[in-house]
Amino acid sequence: MVTPVAKREAVAHLVTTYEMSERRACRVIPADRKTIRYRSRRPPDVELRARLRELAAEQRRFGYRRLHVLLRHEGHVVNRKKTQRLYREEGLSVRRRRGRK
């Protein structure tokens, strides 16, 4: 399945490269024009992302759940699902310990 973001990029590519109209590009790539024109109104959460990266760098063994608790203790009012989404979008993951020899 092709994501809406990929369809937007494909239509933009057709419009700019081949000087095609948006309507024709949407017909070539089976995409709804409403999907192509959609602009997200979600705030970028720059400071929250930065703090999440800092905490993940300090506490390498913490996953998104424990980092979520730390963010809540610092006063950030944030939903757990949002913390999980930002954690995944930032490419963070729990780093494994090395085994003993």
C-alpha positions in Angstrom: 0.0 0.0 0.0 1.3 3.4 -0.9 1.0 6.1 1.8 -0.6 9.4 1.2 2.7 11.2 1.7 4.3 9.1 -1.1 1.3 9.9 -3.4 1.8 13.6 -2.6 5.5 13.4 -3.5 4.7 11.5 -6.7 2.1 14.0 -7.8 4.4 16.9 -7.0 7.2 15.2 -9.0 4.9 14.8 -12.0 3.7 18.4 -11.8 7.2 19.9 -11.6 9.1 17.5 -13.9 6.6 16.9 -16.6 4.7 20.2 -16.3 1.5 18.2 -15.9 -1.6 19.6 -14.3 -2.5 18.4 -10.8 -5.7 16.8 -12.1 -3.9 14.8 -14.7 -1.2 13.8 -12.3 -3.9 12.6 -9.8 -5.5 10.6 -12.6 -2.1 9.0 -13.6 -1.4 8.0 -10.0 -4.8 6.9 -8.7 -5.0 9.6 -6.0 -7.8 11.7 -4.7 -7.1 15.5 -5.1 -8.2 16.2 -1.5 -5.5 13.9 -0.3 -2.9 15.7 -2.4 -4.0 19.1 -1.2 -4.2 18.2 2.5 -1.8 20.1 4.8 -1.3 18.8 8.3 -2.1 21.3 11.1 -0.2 19.3 13.7 2.3 21.4 15.6 6.0 20.4 15.1 6.7 19.9 18.9 10.3 20.9 18.4 11.2 21.4 22.1 9.4 18.2 23.1 11.3 16.2 20.4 14.6 17.7 21.5 14.0 16.9 25.2 12.9 13.3 24.3 16.2 12.9 22.3 18.2 14.3 25.2 16.6 11.9 27.7 17.0 8.9 25.4 20.7 9.8 25.1 21.1 10.0 28.9 19.1 6.9 29.7 20.1 4.5 26.9 18.1 1.6 28.4 14.8 3.5 28.7 12.0 2.9 26.2 9.2 5.3 25.4 7.2 4.3 28.4 9.8 5.3 31.0 10.8 8.4 29.0 7.1 9.3 29.0 7.1 9.2 32.8 10.2 11.4 32.9 8.6 13.9 30.6 5.5 14.0 32.8 7.6 14.6 35.9 9.3 17.5 34.1 5.9 19.1 33.5 5.2 18.2 29.9 1.5 17.4 29.5 1.7 14.8 26.8 -0.3 11.8 25.8 1.4 8.4 25.9 0.5 7.7 22.3 2.1 11.0 21.2 5.2 10.1 23.1 5.3 6.7 21.4 4.8 8.4 17.9 7.5 11.0 18.5 9.9 8.3 19.8 9.3 6.2 16.7 9.6 9.3 14.3 12.9 10.3 15.9 14.3 6.8 15.2 15.0 6.1 18.8 15.1 2.6 20.3 16.3 0.8 23.4 20.0 0.0 23.1 20.9 -3.5 24.2 23.6 -4.3 26.7 26.6 -6.2 25.5 27.0 -9.7 26.9 29.8 -10.5 29.3 32.7 -12.7 28.2 
